[in-house]
Amino acid sequence: MDKRQIRKYKRMVETMRLAESRYTRSLVESMSSSCGDDTIASLEGSQRMLEEDIRKLRALLDGPFDVSEDEIIKTDEPMRPMD
């Protein structure tokens, strides 16, 4: 793997962790509340967040490898997803 592929992989992993964390947190909150319209709305919100994060991951995978030289220097730091 060259440096560009490694950086892209790190961005993808970080984005996946963020998506999993957001979805899990939202799901736990909705499941711990009483069942009803609020729970359904919360679950629908969780689903929308997950779908948004999946779109971001797909865009990241389909996007270019090119990044700035500053990001090359920071390869040991966790990468944030590009918006």
Residue pairs with C-beta under 8 A, 6 or more apart in sequence:
1 9
3 72
3 75
4 65
4 66
4 67
5 65
6 75
7 65
7 67
7 71
7 72
7 75
7 79
8 60
8 61
8 65
10 75
10 78
10 79
11 60
11 79
11 80
11 81
11 82
12 57
12 60
12 61
14 78
14 79
14 80
14 81
15 53
15 56
15 57
15 60
15 81
16 57
18 53
18 81
19 49
19 50
19 53
19 54
19 56
19 57
22 49
22 50
22 53
23 46
23 49
23 50
23 53
26 42
26 45
26 46
26 49
27 43
27 46
29 42
30 39
30 42
30 43
30 46
31 39
33 39
33 42
56 81
56 83
60 81
60 82
63 82
71 79
